[in-house]
Amino acid sequence: MQLALNTKHSATQNILIVSHKERRCGVYQYGRNVADALRKSKKYSFIYAECSGVKEFLSIVDSAMPAAIIYNYHPYPPSTLPWLKKRIIRKIKVPHIDIMHEATQQVTDSAGGSFFQYHIAPDPTLLLKNPIVYKTGRLIPKYLNINDLPEIPTIGSFGFGTAGKGFETLISTVQKEFDEAIIRLHIPFAAFGDSDGSEARTIAKRCKELIVKPGIELMLSHDFLGQEQLLDFLAKNSINAFFYEKNKGRGISSVIDYALAVQRPIAITKSNMFRHIYSTCPSICIEDANLKEIMNNGFEPLLQYCREWNEENLIWDYERIVGKVLSTKQISAPIQFINRLKKTFRSSETEMIKDFWTPAIKEVDVRMPTVESDRYSVASIPDVISFNRILDNGGREQYKPVINDLFNILPEMMAHKIPEANIQQAFVLDSVLKYTLNYASPKILCIGSYDDTAAAALKKLGYRMDEVDPVLNYDLSTFMHKPSTIKGSYDIIFSTSVIEHVENDELFIKEIVELLAYGGTAILTCDYNDQYKPGDPIPKEDFRLYTQTDFKKRFLPLLKDCSLVDAPQWDCPNPDFTYAGCRYTFATLVFRKNRA
């Protein structure tokens, strides 16, 4: 039995993390790394224990007296905790949570609570449809790479000697592109699946036989490396490449966590096990670019993952998940796609802002030419004179070119949208593109990005952005408390038809203001009917429809150090949109944080 205690104040709740003892296992290594990070938590006392049987496990539980237990568990034969049974778990009256190493959307959507009551999936790509499934980001180990780049192109890769890793494909790819190169492969023996090393040796033999060019040198090793040794191995390569097969139905591979840590370029295949990074732009997928191109692009395209998947954010993820589990009764019904905030905060009335708009922002170039990427383009709407406005039939006609481009870029997404509502995404997309002209590399935040065609189109055009959505990760208020969230840092924040789904809309506005950088712009749309009164029929997804009174008397006083980008034109006596038997239209709220 191994028990790693986190010595803290006695009032701190203990959270037990249970794992197996076999080091030559990716599940073990991941669980151990997570546990080591969580020992730094200031909110809970995370206790890590390795055990191999029921008696050992029960002894640990008796000693730790945990408020909840997390299992570093892989269920498929051979199971990492084969002795763990439902009847054992049920004797311990605390929440039981497993780490789902083979999490896919289908698996998590159908996960129940009959064995483990809750599940944690280390997969940033999951949609959160099941209320007993939580997700975290990845964990990139801390490492300082002090190695110089090799003079000879050096391509590295590693992985246990099991099928589908694509080592042979890597050999062939290198020989096609290079006349001189070093290939470094580290293929240790896996405790589960290749304990005697026969598969690893067979793969190594095939790789050696594939070398035909005299200028290509192959270096192979099999000894199991500790984490620091493995990171040193990766750090000495020009690029690290992982050419896995598709592997549908598999969870995310941890090899990328280690490769990101050493900050060298990474090349991958579009394997399902790399789904969390294969949308990187410019592409790091060998199906889209060759090794030389990916190497020349350097590590900069991957920096976003290092900023997001760090130790501090992982601790925050686990603390909020454990907090929710400990305070929530077990539930089984699916959640709605849009989670409503259930807070009661409301601002006190303040004096109306007298000068709540400024003349149209001069920096916005309304003559902006068509925006293009390598594959997609979006036409610019010329002569835009109003950003705070009603989006009615007149707007639909004005923004028709952008709507058409949305259909060209995102045909599948657009096919299931309500045609009359697409004006909102078209307005947002065009406005965001106009405001990006003010920046060489704008920092952008999308609030409510799931299934939002404006956000999806921007990503297709090559723009990077942070995304907040309860289906993807969390609501805005939760995001505000994330360790990596930098207040006052976003140049552009946009949100398409989200605010009416938020119970505390005044807090929503205040948080956007807090996140905006000085000179930054917020672009919002909402469901609007200036004749609306509380109690009138509204769509079931909404908390309210908006009116000029809401904008002028509730929101404008909250725009601290901000002003509208132009004089508003929110008059709309005849709404022209109908949904769920309710008649309304759409309106926009575009404001800017005044420069300090």
N, C-alpha and C positions, 0 to 999 in steps of 0.2 A: 504494500500500500504506500502510495506517495501522496502526501498532503501538503499543499502549499498554502499557508495561512497568510491572510492580509491583516496585519495587526492594526485595529482601529478602535475608536471609542466603542464601548460595549453596547451603546444604544443603536449602533449601525446594524442594519439587517444583513445577515449572511446569505449569500447566494452561492450554492454549490455547483461547480462545473465538473462533470464526471466524464472521464475518457478511459481509453484502453492504454496498454503499455508498450505496444509495438512501435518503435520509432521509425522503422522503414515503411512508412505509410503516409500518404498525403493527408488523410483525414486526421491522423494523429498530429502531424506537423501544423495543420491549420488550427486545430483546437488548442494546441499548446501556445501558439502565437497569440490567439485571441485572449486566452486566459492570462498570459503575461501582460498584455496591454490592460486588461480589466483590473488588474491588481492596483492600478493607479487611480481607480475611481474614488472620488471623494463622497459619493452618495451611498454606495453599497460596499460591503466587504465581500468581494468575490474570492471564493476558495476553490482552488483547483486540486482535483484528486484523480489518481490513476488506480484502477482496481480491475481485478480479473475474476471476481466471483461474488455471489450474493452475500456471503458472510462479511467479506471485506467491505462491500458497498454499505451494508446496514450499519457496520461499525463506524464508517465515515459519517453517515447521516446522523447517527447518535451523537458523535463528537461535535459536528458542525452546527447541528440544530438549524438547518437552513429555512429561510422563508420561501424559497423556490429552488428547484433543481433544473439545471441545464445539462442536457446530454449531448456529448460530441459523438453522434451516432450515425452509422451507415448501415441500413437494414439489409441490403442485398447480400446474398451468400457469397463469401463468408461474412457474416455480420461482425462488426467491430465489438459489439457487446452481446454475445450470443446467450449469456446467462440472464439477460434482462427480460423479465416477463411482466405482463399486465397485472397479474395477481400480486407481484412484488411492489409495483408502483402504487397500486391502489391502497396499500397498507400505510403509505406515507402521505398524510393529509396536507400536502402543499401543492402548488401548481407545478406541473411537470412539462418541460419545454425541450424540444429537440432542435439541433442544428441540422437543417435539411441540405445535405451536401449534393444530392441529385435533384435539386429543385428545378422544375420546369413550370411553365404557366399551367399546363394541364394538371400536373401533380399538385400544385399548391391550390388551385381552384377547387379540387375535389378532396383536399385533406380534411380529415375529421378529427375529433378529439377523443376517440374511444381508447387510444393507447396513450399518446402524449396529448395533453390538453391544448397546448399551443406549439407553434412552430416558428423558428427563425430561419429565413432563407438568405444566405449571403449572395444575393443576386440583384444588382441594381436595376436590371431590366424588367423585373416583374411588375405586373399590374396588381394592385392590392384589392382584390375582389372578395377575398375570404377573410372574415374578421378574426379568425384565430391564427392567421398567418401574418407575421411581420417580416420585414426585410431590412437588411443592413447594406452598407457599402462594403467594399473589399478592405483588406488591411495590407498596406504596402509597408514592408519593414523599413526601419530607418537605416540608412547606409550612406557614407560619404565616399564617393568614388574619386580616388586620387591618382588613378592610373592614366597614363597617356594613351592616346589612340594608337593601336598597332600600325607599324609602317606597312605591313602586308595586310590586305583585307582579311579579317578574321571573323568567321561566321560561327556562332556558337548555338548550341541547343542542349536541352537536358530533359529527362523524364524517365520514369520507371520503364522497365523493359516489358511493356504490355502492348498489345496490338493497337494499330490505328494512330500511332504517333507521327508517322510520316518522315522518319529519319532518312529513308531511302529517297524520298522525293526531294528532300533538302540537298542530298548529295548530287542528284541529277541537275537540280536548278543551279547550284553553284557552278558546276562544270559548264553549263550552257552560257553563263554570263562572264566567267572569269577564266583567264589563262594562268593566273597566279593567285592563290588564296590558301588560307588555312581553315580547315573545318574542325571544330572542337566539339565532340559529343560526349556528354556524361550520361550514362545509362545504368543506374544502380539497380540492384535486385529488389523487387517489391515483395514485402512480407505477405501480402494478399494477392495472389495471382502469378507470382514468379519467384517463390521463396528460394529455389535452388539456382536461380539465375540462368536457366537454360534458354528462356526466351530472349533475355538481354544479350546473351552470347550469340544466339542465332541472328538477331538483328545486326549486331556488330559485324558478324561475318559477311552478311549481305552488303553492308555498307562498304566494307573493305573491297569487296569484289567489284563494286560499281566504279571505283576510282580508275580512270583510264588516262587522264591528262597528267603529264609529268610535273606540271607546275602546281598541282593541287595536292596538298598534304592533309592527311586525316589523322587526328589525334583522338584517341578513345580512352575512356576510363569507366570503371564500374564500382569503385569503392564508395560506400555511402558517405556523403558529406554533411557535416553540420551546417546550420544556417549561414554562419559567417563564411565558412569555406565555400559554400555554394554561391553566395553573393560575390566573393572574390573571383570565382570562376567566371561568372557572367560579366563582371566589371572589366575583364581583360579582353573582351571581344569588341569588334567594330560594330557588330549588330548581332542580336539574338533572334533566332527564327524558330517558329513553331508551326509545322505544316500538318496539323492533325486532319484526320478524315472528318466528314460531316458530323458524325456522332449525335444524331438526333436523339432526343430523350435523355440527354446527359446534362449534368450541372456544369457550372463554370469551373474551369481549370485554374488551379492556384499558380501554375507556372508564370502567368502574367504578373502576379503580385511581385514575385522575385525579380523578374526582368525589368519591371518599372522602377524598382528600388535603385538599380545601378545607373539609371538615366542614360542608357544607350538606346539607339533606334531599335525598333521591334518590327519584325515582319511576321505575318500570320496568314493562314488560310481562313476562308469564311466558314470555319467550323462553328457549330452551335455552342461549343465550349468556350468560344471567344466572343460571344455575342455582345458582351459588355463593352468591347472596344472596336468592333469591326466597322463602326460608322465614323471612325476617326478621319478627319479631313486635314491635309490631303491623305489619301488612302494609304493604309499600311498593309493592305491585303495583296497577296501575290497574284490574285486574279485580276487586279487593277493596275499594278505597278510592279516593276522588277526590283530586285534587291538593291541595285545601284541607285535607283531613284529614291527608294525608301531610306537608304543610308544618307543620301545627299540632303534629304529633308530634315535630318537630324532628329533630336528628341523633342523639340518645341511642340509639335502637335500632340504629344503625350503628357505634357506638363499638367493639363487640366485634371488628369486622373490622380496625379500625385497630390494636388491641392485638395482633392475631394476625399480620397480614400486613405486618410492618415489616422494615426492612433487616437488623436483627440476626438475626431468625428465618430470613430467606432465606439469609443467609451460612451459618448453622448447617445449614440443609437441604442446601445444596450441598456443604459440607464433609463431612457424613456420607455423602452419596451418592457423592461421589468416593472417599472412604475405602473404602466397600464395593466399589466397582468395582475399585479398585486391588488389593484383597485377595481378590477372589473370581474363581474360574475361571468362564468363561462357561457359563451353564446355560440350559436350554430348557424343562424340565418345569414345569407349573404348581405353585404353592405351595398348601398347605392353607390353609383359611380361618383356622385358629387357628395362629399361629406359636408354637412352643415356644421358650422361652428356653434357651440352651445355656451357661449359666454354672455355675461350680463353687463359688461362694461359699457358705459355711455358717457360721452363728454358733457360737461356743463356748458350751457349756452355762453358764447362769447360774443364780443362786439363784431358786427359784420365788417369784413375787410372792405375798405372804401375803394381802393384801386385794385380790383381783383383781376384785371387783365392788362396786358401790354399790347402794343402794336404787333402785328405778325412778325415772327422771328426772322431777322434778316438773313441769318446763316442758313436757313432752309432754302435750298435751290429748287424752286418749283419747276425749273426747266430741265430737271435731271433726266439724262438719257436712259434708255432701257437698261436695266440691271441684268447682267448675264453671268453665268458660271460656265463651266466646261460643257454642261448638258442642258441647262435650263435658263430661261430668261423671264423677266417680269417687266411689262411696260410701265412707264411712269405716267401718272395723270398730270398733265400740265395745268397751269393756271389755277391751282388750288388756292382759294382765298379764305376758306373757313375750315378750321379744325375742330371747333366746338360747335356742333351742328346736329341736325336731324338726318338720319340715314333712311330716307324714304325712296319712293320710286324715282325721284330725280337723282338721288345718289346712285341708285342701281344703274341708271343709264350712264351716269358720269364715270363710274368705276367698272363698267362692263369689260373693258380690255383686261383689267387685273383679274376679274372673275374668270374670264376665259383662260388666262394664263394659269390660274389655280387648277382648272380642269386639266390643262396640259401637263402640269407638274405632278398633280396628285389625283389621277383619275379615280382610283379606288376609294379614297377618302371622300372626295367630292360627290361620288355617286350616291352616298347615303345621307347627304346633307339636305336640309330644307332649302330649296333654291332661293326663296326670297330673303333668307337669313344670311346668305353668303356675302351680302354687302358689308357686314361687320368685319369679316376677315379680310376682305379686299381693302377696306379703308385702313385697317390696322397695318396690313402688310405694306401698303403704299406709304403710309405715314412713317412707319419705322424705317423704311429704306431712305426716305427723305432726310430724316434726322441723323441717320448714320453717316451722312456726308460730312458732318461736323467732326468726325473722329477717324483717326487712322485705324484704330482697333477698339471699337466701342465695347464696353461691358454691358451686356444685355440680360435682363431678367424677364422671363415669361411666367405670369401667375395664371394657372389653369391651362397648362400646356397639353394635357392629354386630349387627343383627337382634335386639336386646334389646327386648322389648316394654315393659318398665318404663321404659326410657329414651325410647322412641318416644312412649309415652303422656304422659310428663312434658312432652315438647316440644309435643305437641298441646294440653296444658293451659296452655301459655305459659311454662313454666319454661326458663331458659337454663342451659346447662351446658357444661363442657369435656368432650371425649370422647377416650378413648384406646383404640385397638384396632389390632392389626397389619393388619387388612384396610382400615381407614380411614386410618391414619397410621403408628403405631409402637407398640412395647410400652411398658410402664410405665417400665422402666429407661432407655429412650431419652428418654422424656418428661421424666424427672427432670433431664436435662442441657440441655433446651431453654432458650434465653435468657429467654423470657417466662414460664417456670414459676416461680411464687413459692411457695417452701416455707413451710409453716405458714400457709397462706391459705385452705384450703377448709373451709367450714362443714359440708358433707356430702359424703362419698365413698361411692359404692355400686358393688358388683360382683356380678353374678348368675352364679354357677356358672362362674367363671373360674379360681380359684386352683388347682383340681385339674389344669388344663391347663398350669400353670406349673412348670417343673422346679425352680427355686429359690424355693420358696414362702416361706421365711423372709425372704429379701430383699424379696419382694413385700409382706409384712406390714410390714417396717421402713420401706419407702418410703411406704406409706400413712400410717403414723404420722408420718413426716417432713412429709408434705403437709398433714396436718390442722391447722387452726387450734385454738388453745386454746378448749375448749368445743365443738369440732366433733365430729361423729359419723361413724363408719364402719359401713356395713351390708353384710355379705357373706353369700352362701350358697355351699354346696358339696355335692358328692357325699359321702355319709357312710354308714359301716357300722362300728359299734363293735366288731364281731367281725373286722374286716379285719386280715389279716397280710400283710406284704410277700411277694410271690410268688403271692398269690391272684389269680384272674381279675378283670380290671377292663376297662371299656370302652377301646377302642384309643386314644380321644382323651385319656384321662386318664393322669397319672403315678402316681396313687394314689387310694384312698378315705380319708376322714378318720375319726378315732376321737377319743374323749375324751382319750386320751393325747396325741395331736397337739395338741389345743387347749390342754390344761393344762400339759404339760411343754415343748412347743416354742414355741407362740405366745404364751402369757401372759407369759413372761419377756421377750418382745420388745416388749411394749406399754409403752414408756418414757413415763412421765407420763400413762398411760392406765389406764382401768378399764372392766370390763364394765358395761353400763347396768343389769343386773339379775342375780340369781342364776341361773346356767345350769341348764337342764333338758334334758340331752343323752342321757338314757337311751333306748335303743331296741333292745330285744331281738329285735324281729320287724320287720325292714325290709319295706316294702310296695310297693316300686317295682322293676320289672324292665326292663332295657335291655341289648341286645346279649348276652343270656344271663346277665347279672350282676344279682344282687339287692342292692339298697341303698336308701337313702332320701336325704332332704336335710336339712341342718342349717344353722343360722345362727350368725354371729358378729357381734355388735353391740357396739362399744365406743366410749368417749368419751375425748377428750383432756382431762385435767383442766385447769381454769382456772389460769392462772399466779397 
